[in-house]
Amino acid sequence: MSSATATAEHPSILLVDDMEDNLVALEAVLGSLDVTLVRARSGEEAVRELVRQPFAVILLDVRMPGMDGFETAYRIKRLDRAKDIPIIFLNGPESDSGYAFRGYATGAADFLTKPFDPWVLRAKVGVFLDLHRKNRQLERMLAQEQQHLGEIAGRLSSIEEQLRRGAPNDLEALGQQLTRISDTLGELRRERGR
């Protein structure tokens, strides 16, 4: 799949598996979601993709040649931009009983055994996508509030400067500035109430 730039509204999911059949199955299950699916056929390739772009969720096979899923997860969690991305481990039915524990110990958000139920996988991924979208929305709201606070601070600095210079020459202009500050604070309160 293409590695288009992800946005909060159209995030990307990283699919990591060395087996073509498994990647095709994951794409079939997740293809109906409004996401970009990006393939990686090894742990090394997964880490390279994570350096290139952000992802909302990572589906990671445990058993891969070279760097296995546990080592891949360990490296992912060491990347600043990727350390908070939820990882869902996928493993075959013949897995050791300690694999799930080891997966959670390396930072997995979930651990599924193959063959997995497609509805369960889609539902779990959907929950993480919703969380991702809500987090991005909160980040945008916080940035807007910071911008508003910066504007208020600038206006207050202007008033403070006028007061330092002595009594303001134009009390009407000062009153207008205070009204604008009050209006801006009212806007912030209304936005928080949404």
PAZAPA-4460 file (N, C-alpha, C; in steps of 0.05 Angstrom, whole numbers, plus 32768, in hexadecimal, padded with zeros to 4 digits):
% residues 194
    n_x    n_y    n_z   ca_x   ca_y   ca_z    c_x    c_y    c_z   seq   type   mol
   8011   7FE8   8000   8000   8000   8000   8012   8019   8000     1      M     A
   8006   802F   7FF8   8015   8047   7FF6   801A   8052   8012     2      S     A
   802F   8061   8015   8035   806D   802F   802F   808B   802D     3      S     A
   8015   8091   8029   800C   80AD   8028   800F   80B9   8044     4      A     A
   8012   80D3   8045   8015   80E0   805E   7FFB   80DD   806E     5      T     A
   7FFF   80D5   8087   7FE8   80D1   8099   7FDF   80EB   80A4     6      A     A
   7FC5   80EE   80A9   7FBA   8104   80B7   7FA9   80F9   80CE     7      T     A
   7FA0   810B   80DF   7F8F   8102   80F5   7F75   80F5   80EA     8      A     A
   7F6B   8100   80D4   7F52   80F5   80C9   7F57   80DC   80B8     9      E     A
   7F6F   80D9   80AE   7F76   80C2   809D   7F91   80B7   80A6    10      H     A
   7F91   80A9   80BC   7FAB   809F   80C7   7FB5   8087   80B8    11      P     A
   7FCD   807F   80BE   7FDA   8068   80B2   7FDD   8052   80C7    12      S     A
   7FDC   8039   80BD   7FE1   8021   80CE   7FF9   8013   80C1    13      I     A
   800C   800B   80D2   8024   7FFC   80C9   801F   7FDE   80CD    14      L     A
   8020   7FCF   80B7   801D   7FB2   80B8   8038   7FA6   80B4    15      L     A
   8041   7F97   80C8   805C   7F8C   80C8   805A   7F6D   80C9    16      V     A
   8062   7F60   80B3   8062   7F43   80B1   8073   7F3B   809A    17      D     A
   8082   7F25   809D   8094   7F1C   8087   8085   7F0B   8073    18      D     A
   806C   7F03   8079   805D   7EF1   8067   8048   7F01   8057    19      M     A
   804A   7EFF   803C   8038   7F0D   802A   801B   7F06   8030    20      E     A
   8015   7EED   8035   7FF9   7EE5   803A   7FED   7EF3   8053    21      D     A
   7FFE   7EF6   8067   7FF5   7F04   807F   7FEF   7F21   807A    22      N     A
   8001   7F2E   806A   7FFC   7F4A   8064   7FE3   7F4E   8053    23      L     A
   7FDE   7F3C   8041   7FC6   7F3D   8030   7FAD   7F3A   8042    24      V     A
   7FAE   7F27   8055   7F98   7F22   8067   7F92   7F3B   8078    25      A     A
   7FA7   7F47   8083   7FA4   7F5F   8093   7F97   7F76   8082    26      L     A
   7FA1   7F79   806A   7F96   7F8E   8058   7F78   7F88   8052    27      E     A
   7F71   7F6F   804F   7F55   7F68   804A   7F43   7F6F   8062    28      A     A
   7F4D   7F6A   807A   7F3E   7F6F   8092   7F3B   7F8D   8097    29      V     A
   7F51   7F9C   8093   7F52   7FB8   809A   7F4C   7FCB   8083    30      L     A
   7F49   7FC0   806B   7F46   7FD1   8053   7F2E   7FE3   8053    31      G     A
   7F19   7FDC   8062   7F01   7FEC   8063   7F03   8004   8075    32      S     A
   7F18   8005   8086   7F1C   801C   8098   7F27   8033   8088    33      L     A
   7F22   804B   8091   7F2B   8063   8084   7F48   8069   808D    34      D     A
   7F5A   8058   8083   7F77   805A   808B   7F88   8054   8073    35      V     A
   7FA2   805B   8076   7FB6   8052   8063   7FC4   803B   8070    36      T     A
   7FC6   8025   8061   7FD4   800D   806B   7FF0   800C   805E    37      L     A
   8004   800A   806F   8020   800A   8066   802C   7FF0   806F    38      V     A
   8039   7FE2   805B   8045   7FC8   8060   8063   7FCB   8068    39      R     A
   806B   7FB9   8079   8088   7FB6   807F   808C   7F98   8081    40      A     A
   80A0   7F8D   8073   80A5   7F70   8073   80BA   7F67   8086    41      R     A
   80C4   7F7A   8097   80D8   7F72   80AB   80D8   7F87   80C1    42      S     A
   80E4   7F81   80D7   80E7   7F94   80ED   80F7   7FAC   80E5    43      G     A
   810C   7FA8   80D6   811C   7FBE   80CD   810C   7FD1   80BB    44      E     A
   80FD   7FC6   80A9   80EC   7FD7   8097   80D7   7FE6   80A7    45      E     A
   80CC   7FD9   80BC   80B8   7FE6   80CD   80C4   7FFF   80DA    46      A     A
   80DC   7FFC   80E5   80E9   8012   80F3   80EF   8029   80DF    47      V     A
   80F7   8022   80C6   80FB   8037   80B2   80E2   8046   80AC    48      R     A
   80CB   8037   80AA   80B1   8044   80A4   80A9   8057   80BB    49      E     A
   80AF   804F   80D3   80A8   805F   80EB   80B8   8079   80EC    50      L     A
   80D0   8078   80E1   80E0   8090   80E0   80D5   80A3   80CB    51      V     A
   80CA   8098   80B5   80C0   80A8   809F   80A5   80B5   80A5    52      R     A
   8093   80A8   80B3   8078   80B2   80B6   806B   80A8   80D0    53      Q     A
   8056   80B7   80D9   8048   80AE   80F1   8033   8099   80EB    54      P     A
   802D   8089   80FF   8019   8074   80FC   8007   8075   8115    55      F     A
   7FEE   806D   8111   7FDA   806C   8127   7FDC   8051   8136    56      A     A
   7FE2   803B   8127   7FE3   8020   8133   7FF8   8010   8124    57      V     A
   8004   7FFD   8131   8017   7FEA   8125   800D   7FCE   812A    58      I     A
   800A   7FBE   8115   8004   7FA2   8117   801E   7F93   8111    59      L     A
   8028   7F84   8125   8043   7F7A   8123   8044   7F5C   8128    60      L     A
   804E   7F4D   8114   8051   7F30   8116   8068   7F2B   8129    61      D     A
   8065   7F16   813A   807A   7F0F   814D   8091   7F01   8140    62      V     A
   808B   7EEC   812F   80A0   7EDB   8124   80A8   7EE5   8108    63      R     A
   80BF   7EF2   8107   80CA   7EFA   80ED   80E7   7EF4   80ED    64      M     A
   80F2   7EEE   80D5   810F   7EE9   80D4   811E   7F03   80DA    65      P     A
   8136   7F01   80E4   8146   7F19   80EB   813B   7F24   8105    66      G     A
   8133   7F3D   8104   8128   7F4A   811B   810B   7F41   8120    67      M     A
   8106   7F32   8136   80EB   7F29   813B   80D9   7F40   8144    68      D     A
   80C0   7F3A   8149   80AD   7F4E   8152   80B4   7F5B   816C    69      G     A
   80BF   7F4B   817F   80C6   7F56   8199   80DC   7F6B   8197    70      F     A
   80F1   7F64   8188   8107   7F77   8184   80FE   7F8F   8174    71      E     A
   80EC   7F8B   8161   80E1   7FA2   8152   80D1   7FB4   8164    72      T     A
   80C1   7FA9   8175   80B1   7FB9   8188   80C4   7FC8   819B    73      A     A
   80D9   7FBB   81A4   80EC   7FC8   81B6   80F8   7FE1   81A8    74      Y     A
   8100   7FDE   818F   810C   7FF4   8180   80F7   800A   817A    75      R     A
   80DF   8002   8175   80C9   8016   8170   80C5   8027   8189    76      I     A
   80C4   801A   81A0   80BF   8029   81B9   80D6   803B   81C0    77      K     A
   80ED   8038   81B4   8104   804A   81B9   8104   8062   81A7    78      R     A
   80F2   8062   8192   80F0   8079   8180   80DD   808E   818D    79      L     A
   80E6   80A6   8190   80D5   80BB   819D   80BA   80BE   818E    80      D     A
   80BB   80BF   8174   80A2   80C4   8165   8090   80AB   8164    81      R     A
   809A   8094   816C   808A   807B   8169   8084   806E   8184    82      A     A
   8090   8077   8199   808E   8069   81B3   8071   8066   81BE    83      K     A
   805F   8078   81B6   8044   8076   81C0   8030   8069   81AC    84      D     A
   803A   805F   8196   8028   8052   8183   8021   8037   818D    85      I     A
   8007   8030   818F   7FFF   8016   8198   8007   8000   8185    86      P     A
   8012   7FEA   8190   801A   7FD3   8180   8008   7FBC   8187    87      I     A
   7FFD   7FAF   8173   7FEE   7F97   8176   7FFF   7F80   816A    88      I     A
   8008   7F6E   817C   8018   7F58   8173   8005   7F42   8167    89      F     A
   800F   7F36   8151   8001   7F1F   8145   8014   7F08   8145    90      L     A
   800A   7EF1   814E   801B   7ED9   814F   800C   7EC0   8148    91      N     A
   801A   7EAD   813E   800E   7E93   8135   8004   7E83   814D    92      G     A
   7FF3   7E6F   8147   7FE7   7E5F   815C   7FFB   7E4E   816B    93      P     A
   8012   7E49   8160   8026   7E38   816D   8038   7E48   8180    94      E     A
   8030   7E60   8187   8041   7E72   8197   8045   7E67   81B3    95      S     A
   805B   7E6D   81BE   8062   7E67   81D9   8050   7E77   81EC    96      D     A
   8048   7E6B   8202   8036   7E78   8215   8041   7E92   8220    97      S     A
   805B   7E95   8220   8068   7EAD   822A   8069   7EC4   8216    98      G     A
   8061   7EBF   81FD   8062   7ED3   81E8   8050   7EEB   81EF    99      Y     A
   8038   7EE6   81F8   8026   7EFC   81FF   8032   7F0D   8215   100      A     A
   803C   7F00   8229   8049   7F10   823F   8060   7F20   8235   101      F     A
   8071   7F13   8225   8088   7F21   8219   807F   7F38   8208   102      R     A
   806A   7F35   81F9   805F   7F4A   81E8   8056   7F62   81F8   103      G     A
   8047   7F5D   820D   803E   7F73   821F   8056   7F80   822C   104      Y     A
   806A   7F70   8233   8082   7F7B   8241   8092   7F8E   822E   105      A     A
   8090   7F8A   8214   809E   7F9B   8201   808D   7FB3   81F8   106      T     A
   8075   7FB6   8204   8065   7FCD   81FE   804D   7FC9   81ED   107      G     A
   8045   7FB0   81E9   802E   7FAB   81D8   8014   7FB5   81E5   108      A     A
   8002   7FBF   81D5   7FE8   7FC7   81DE   7FD5   7FAF   81DE   109      A     A
   7FDB   7F9B   81CC   7FCA   7F84   81CB   7FDA   7F6D   81BD   110      D     A
   7FD0   7F55   81C0   7FDD   7F3D   81B5   7FC8   7F2A   81AB   111      F     A
   7FC8   7F24   8191   7FB4   7F13   8185   7FC2   7EFA   8179   112      L     A
   7FB5   7EE3   817B   7FBF   7ECB   816F   7FB2   7EC6   8154   113      T     A
   7FC2   7EBD   8140   7FB8   7EB6   8126   7FAD   7E9A   8127   114      K     A
   7F99   7E93   811A   7F89   7EA5   8109   7F78   7EB6   811B   115      P     A
   7F77   7ED0   8116   7F68   7EE3   8127   7F4C   7EE7   811A   116      F     A
   7F3A   7EEF   812B   7F1F   7EF5   8122   7F20   7F11   8114   117      D     A
   7F19   7F13   80FB   7F1B   7F2D   80ED   7F0B   7F43   80FA   118      P     A
   7EF3   7F3C   8105   7EE3   7F50   8112   7EF0   7F5B   812B   119      W     A
   7EFC   7F49   813A   7F0A   7F51   8153   7F22   7F63   814C   120      V     A
   7F32   7F5B   8138   7F49   7F6B   8130   7F40   7F87   8127   121      L     A
   7F2C   7F88   8116   7F22   7FA2   810C   7F18   7FB3   8123   122      R     A
   7F0A   7FA7   8135   7EFF   7FB6   814C   7F16   7FC1   815E   123      A     A
   7F2A   7FB0   8163   7F40   7FBA   8173   7F4F   7FD0   8165   124      K     A
   7F55   7FCD   814C   7F62   7FE2   813C   7F51   7FFB   813C   125      V     A
   7F37   7FF8   8139   7F24   800F   8139   7F26   801F   8153   126      G     A
   7F28   8011   8169   7F2A   801F   8183   7F44   8030   8183   127      V     A
   7F5A   8025   817B   7F73   8034   817A   7F72   804B   8166   128      F     A
   7F64   8048   8150   7F61   805D   813D   7F50   8074   8149   129      L     A
   7F3B   806D   8157   7F2B   8082   8164   7F3C   8091   8178   130      D     A
   7F4B   8083   8188   7F5D   8091   819C   7F70   80A3   818E   131      L     A
   7F7C   8099   8178   7F8F   80A9   8168   7F82   80C3   815F   132      H     A
   7F6A   80C1   8153   7F5C   80D8   8148   7F55   80EC   815F   133      R     A
   7F4C   80E1   8175   7F45   80F3   818C   7F5E   8101   8197   134      K     A
   7F74   80F3   8198   7F8D   80FF   81A2   7F96   8116   818F   135      N     A
   7F94   8111   8175   7F9B   8126   8162   7F89   813E   8164   136      R     A
   7F6F   8139   8169   7F5B   814F   816C   7F62   815F   8185   137      Q     A
   7F69   8152   819B   7F71   815F   81B4   7F8A   8170   81AF   138      L     A
   7F9D   8165   81A0   7FB6   8174   819A   7FB0   818E   818B   139      E     A
   7F9D   818C   8177   7F96   81A4   8168   7F88   81B8   817A   140      R     A
   7F76   81AF   818C   7F68   81C1   819E   7F7C   81CF   81B1   141      M     A
   7F8F   81C0   81BA   7FA3   81CB   81CC   7FB4   81E0   81BE   142      L     A
   7FBB   81DB   81A5   7FCA   81EE   8195   7FBB   8208   8191   143      A     A
   7FA1   8205   818C   7F90   821D   8189   7F8E   822D   81A3   144      Q     A
   7F8B   821F   81B9   7F8A   822C   81D3   7FA4   823B   81D9   145      E     A
   7FBB   822E   81D2   7FD5   823A   81D6   7FD7   8254   81C5   146      Q     A
   7FCD   8252   81AD   7FCE   826A   819B   7FBD   8280   81A7   147      Q     A
   7FA5   8279   81B1   7F94   828E   81BE   7FA2   8299   81D6   148      H     A
   7FAE   8289   81E6   7FBC   8292   81FE   7FD3   82A5   81F7   149      L     A
   7FE0   829E   81E1   7FF6   82AF   81D7   7FEC   82CB   81CF   150      G     A
   7FD4   82CB   81C2   7FC8   82E4   81BA   7FC1   82F5   81D3   151      E     A
   7FB6   82E7   81E7   7FAF   82F5   81FF   7FC8   8300   820D   152      I     A
   7FDC   82F0   820E   7FF5   82F9   821B   8000   8311   820C   153      A     A
   7FFF   8311   81F1   8008   8328   81E2   7FF8   8341   81E8   154      G     A
   7FDE   833E   81EB   7FCD   8355   81F1   7FD2   835F   820D   155      R     A
   7FD6   834C   8220   7FDC   8354   823B   7FF7   8362   823D   156      L     A
   800A   8359   822E   8025   8366   822D   8022   8383   8223   157      S     A
   8011   8387   820F   800D   83A1   8204   8001   83B4   8219   158      S     A
   7FEE   83AA   8228   7FE1   83B9   823D   7FF5   83BF   8253   159      I     A
   8004   83AB   825B   8019   83AE   8270   802D   83C3   8268   160      E     A
   8035   83C3   824F   8048   83D7   8245   803C   83F3   8247   161      E     A
   8023   83F6   823F   8015   8410   8241   8014   8419   825E   162      Q     A
   800E   8407   8270   800D   840E   828C   8028   8416   8298   163      L     A
   803D   8408   828E   8059   840F   8297   8060   842B   828F   164      R     A
   8057   8433   8278   805E   844E   826D   804E   8464   827B   165      R     A
   803C   845C   828D   802C   846F   829B   800F   846B   8293   166      G     A
   7FFF   847D   829B   7FE2   847B   8295   7FDF   847B   8277   167      A     A
   7FCE   8469   826D   7FCA   8467   8250   7FBE   8481   8246   168      P     A
   7FC7   848A   822F   7FBD   84A2   8222   7FA1   849E   8218   169      N     A
   7F9B   8485   8210   7F81   8480   8204   7F73   846A   8213   170      D     A
   7F64   8472   8227   7F55   845F   8237   7F41   844F   8227   171      L     A
   7F36   845C   8212   7F23   844D   8201   7F31   8436   81F3   172      E     A
   7F49   843A   81E9   7F58   8425   81DC   7F5E   840E   81EF   173      A     A
   7F66   8416   8208   7F6B   8402   821C   7F52   83F2   8222   174      L     A
   7F3B   83FF   8224   7F22   83F1   8229   7F1C   83DE   8212   175      G     A
   7F21   83E6   81FA   7F1C   83D4   81E3   7F2E   83BB   81E4   176      Q     A
   7F48   83BF   81EC   7F5A   83A8   81EE   7F50   8395   8204   177      Q     A
   7F47   83A0   821B   7F3D   838F   8230   7F24   8380   8227   178      L     A
   7F12   838D   8217   7EFB   8380   820C   7F02   8369   81FA   179      T     A
   7F17   836D   81E9   7F20   8358   81D7   7F2B   8340   81E7   180      R     A
   7F3A   8346   81FC   7F45   8331   820D   7F2E   8321   821A   181      I     A
   7F1A   832F   8224   7F03   8322   8230   7EF5   8311   821C   182      S     A
   7EF1   831B   8203   7EE4   830C   81EE   7EF4   82F2   81E8   183      D     A
   7F0E   82F5   81E6   7F1F   82DE   81E0   7F1D   82C9   81F6   184      T     A
   7F1D   82D2   8210   7F1A   82BF   8226   7EFF   82B2   8224   185      L     A
   7EEA   82C0   821D   7ECF   82B4   821A   7ECF   829F   8204   186      G     A
   7EDD   82A4   81EE   7EDF   8291   81D8   7EEC   8277   81E2   187      E     A
   7F02   827A   81F1   7F10   8263   81FC   7EFE   8253   820E   188      L     A
   7EEE   8260   821F   7EDC   8252   8231   7EC7   8243   8221   189      R     A
   7EBC   824F   820C   7EA8   8242   81FC   7EB4   822A   81ED   190      R     A
   7ECD   822C   81E2   7EDA   8216   81D5   7EDE   81FF   81E8   191      E     A
   7EE6   8204   8200   7EEB   81EF   8214   7ED1   81E1   821B   192      R     A
   7EBB   81F0   821A   7EA1   81E4   8221   7E96   81D2   820B   193      G     A
   7EA2   81D2   81F3   7E98   81C1   81DD   7E9F   81A4   81E2   194      R     A
***
